[in-house]
Amino acid sequence: MNYIKTGKEEGADILTGGKRYGDKGFYIEPTVFINAGNKMKISQEEIFGPVLPVRGYRSLEEVIGYVNARPRPLALYPFSNDTARVQLLLERVMSGGVSVNDALFHVAQHDLPFGGVGASGMGHYHGYEGFITFSKLRPVFYQARFSFMKFLAPPYGRFASAVLGFLTR
């Protein structure tokens, strides 16, 4: 509700939503803002709730420039059936996970890693990559009681010279 209040106070317009339901306010309508300026709180923060500022654009280059001029986003959700357009976004915009023609569903794909980059988070969650992210490998090396490596250490003798000669032929 604070994002909704702040968005209105800073001059953005609510296109739809903005109401709270229930005695304790456990349900907030999905709220879409338009005319949200770049310096407004709702345009600057990643909002994990039902509040979305929507911006218009004239070209895809404008969108790429806008996104790349800001901290890297947690995710990218391009909606397009134009594969060249989607590929351009994938190549030119750095983000966390990407879901094409869907929003948020990729987080439910437990075979795919989920996570952001930069300020939106590092690492991966879910799947094999998530297991590795939250695991600390503890390598342990045991040297054999007898190792030929001592014959390759200085001072060099005939054995080291023979091995070196064999390897460099």
C-alpha positions as CSV (number, residue, x, y, z in Angstrom):
1,M,0.0,0.0,0.0
2,N,3.0,2.3,0.6
3,Y,4.0,2.0,-3.1
4,I,0.4,2.9,-4.1
5,K,0.3,5.9,-1.7
6,T,3.8,7.1,-2.8
7,G,3.1,6.7,-6.5
8,K,0.0,8.9,-6.2
9,E,1.8,11.5,-4.1
10,E,4.6,11.7,-6.6
11,G,2.2,12.3,-9.4
12,A,1.7,9.0,-11.2
13,D,-1.8,8.0,-12.3
14,I,-3.5,4.8,-11.5
15,L,-4.9,3.1,-14.6
16,T,-6.5,0.3,-12.6
17,G,-6.5,-1.2,-9.2
18,G,-5.2,0.4,-6.0
19,K,-7.7,-0.9,-3.5
20,R,-7.2,-3.1,-0.5
21,Y,-9.7,-5.7,0.5
22,G,-10.4,-7.5,3.8
23,D,-10.4,-6.4,7.3
24,K,-6.6,-6.6,7.7
25,G,-5.8,-5.8,4.1
26,F,-4.5,-9.2,3.0
27,Y,-5.6,-8.6,-0.7
28,I,-4.5,-5.7,-2.7
29,E,-5.8,-5.3,-6.3
30,P,-3.2,-5.5,-9.0
31,T,-2.4,-1.9,-9.5
32,V,-1.1,-0.4,-12.8
33,F,0.4,3.1,-12.8
34,I,1.0,5.2,-15.9
35,N,2.9,8.5,-16.2
36,A,5.4,7.4,-13.6
37,G,8.6,9.5,-13.9
38,N,12.1,8.1,-13.8
39,K,12.8,9.5,-10.3
40,M,9.6,8.2,-8.7
41,K,10.0,5.4,-6.1
42,I,7.8,3.1,-8.1
43,S,10.1,3.5,-11.1
44,Q,13.3,3.0,-9.2
45,E,12.7,-0.2,-7.1
46,E,12.0,-3.8,-7.9
47,I,8.5,-4.2,-6.5
48,F,7.6,-7.7,-5.3
49,G,3.9,-7.0,-5.1
50,P,0.9,-6.2,-7.2
51,V,2.1,-2.7,-8.2
52,L,3.4,-2.1,-11.8
53,P,4.4,1.1,-13.5
54,V,3.9,0.8,-17.2
55,R,6.0,2.9,-19.7
56,G,5.4,3.5,-23.3
57,Y,8.1,3.5,-26.0
58,R,8.6,4.3,-29.6
59,S,11.4,1.9,-30.5
60,L,13.1,-1.2,-29.2
61,E,16.4,0.7,-29.1
62,E,14.7,3.1,-26.7
63,V,13.7,0.2,-24.4
64,I,17.2,-1.3,-24.5
65,G,18.8,2.0,-23.7
66,Y,16.4,2.6,-20.8
67,V,17.0,-0.8,-19.2
68,N,20.7,-0.8,-19.7
69,A,21.0,2.7,-18.1
70,R,19.8,1.3,-14.8
71,P,20.8,-1.4,-12.4
72,R,20.4,-4.9,-13.9
73,P,16.9,-6.3,-13.5
74,L,16.1,-9.6,-11.7
75,A,14.3,-10.9,-14.7
76,L,13.4,-10.0,-18.3
77,Y,9.9,-10.8,-19.7
78,P,9.7,-10.1,-23.4
79,F,6.3,-10.7,-24.9
80,S,6.7,-11.2,-28.6
81,N,6.3,-13.8,-31.3
82,D,9.0,-12.1,-33.3
83,T,12.1,-14.3,-32.7
84,A,14.5,-11.8,-34.0
85,R,13.2,-9.1,-31.6
86,V,13.4,-11.5,-28.7
87,Q,16.9,-12.5,-29.7
88,L,18.0,-8.9,-29.8
89,L,16.7,-8.3,-26.3
90,L,18.5,-11.5,-25.1
91,E,21.8,-10.3,-26.7
92,R,21.6,-6.6,-25.6
93,V,19.9,-6.6,-22.2
94,M,21.7,-8.2,-19.2
95,S,19.2,-9.6,-16.6
96,G,18.6,-12.5,-14.3
97,G,16.3,-15.2,-15.7
98,V,14.3,-14.7,-18.8
99,S,10.8,-15.9,-19.6
100,V,9.5,-15.3,-23.1
101,N,5.7,-14.7,-23.4
102,D,5.1,-15.3,-19.8
103,A,5.8,-13.6,-16.5
104,L,6.9,-15.3,-13.3
105,F,6.3,-18.9,-14.5
106,H,10.0,-19.5,-14.9
107,V,10.4,-19.4,-11.1
108,A,8.2,-22.6,-11.0
109,Q,10.4,-24.5,-13.3
110,H,12.5,-26.4,-10.8
111,D,14.9,-27.7,-13.6
112,L,15.9,-24.1,-14.4
113,P,18.1,-22.0,-12.2
114,F,16.4,-18.8,-10.9
115,G,18.3,-15.8,-9.7
116,G,19.3,-12.2,-10.5
117,V,22.5,-10.4,-11.4
118,G,24.0,-7.3,-9.8
119,A,21.9,-5.5,-7.2
120,S,19.0,-7.8,-7.7
121,G,20.9,-10.8,-6.4
122,M,23.6,-13.2,-7.4
123,G,23.7,-16.9,-7.8
124,H,21.0,-19.5,-8.7
125,Y,18.2,-21.0,-6.9
126,H,16.4,-24.2,-7.9
127,G,17.7,-27.3,-9.8
128,Y,21.2,-28.5,-9.9
129,E,22.6,-24.9,-10.0
130,G,20.7,-24.0,-6.8
131,F,22.1,-27.0,-5.1
132,I,25.6,-26.0,-6.1
133,T,24.9,-22.3,-5.0
134,F,23.9,-23.3,-1.5
135,S,26.6,-26.0,-1.1
136,K,30.2,-25.6,-0.1
137,L,32.5,-28.0,-1.8
138,R,35.2,-29.3,0.5
139,P,38.0,-30.7,-1.7
140,V,40.3,-33.2,0.1
141,F,43.5,-34.5,-1.6
142,Y,45.4,-37.4,-0.2
143,Q,48.9,-37.9,-1.5
144,A,50.0,-41.5,-1.8
145,R,52.7,-42.7,0.6
146,F,55.0,-43.1,-2.3
147,S,55.0,-40.6,-5.1
148,F,57.1,-40.3,-8.2
149,M,56.8,-36.5,-7.9
150,K,59.8,-36.4,-5.6
151,F,61.9,-37.6,-8.5
152,L,60.8,-34.5,-10.6
153,A,61.8,-32.0,-7.9
154,P,65.2,-30.3,-7.6
155,P,67.9,-31.2,-7.5
156,Y,67.3,-32.7,-10.9
157,G,68.8,-36.1,-11.7
158,R,68.8,-38.5,-14.5
159,F,65.2,-39.6,-13.9
160,A,63.9,-36.0,-14.2
161,S,65.9,-35.4,-17.3
162,A,64.6,-38.6,-18.9
163,V,60.9,-37.6,-18.1
164,L,61.4,-34.1,-19.3
165,G,63.1,-35.3,-22.5
166,F,60.2,-37.8,-23.1
167,L,57.6,-35.0,-22.6
168,T,59.2,-32.5,-24.9
169,R,59.9,-34.8,-27.9
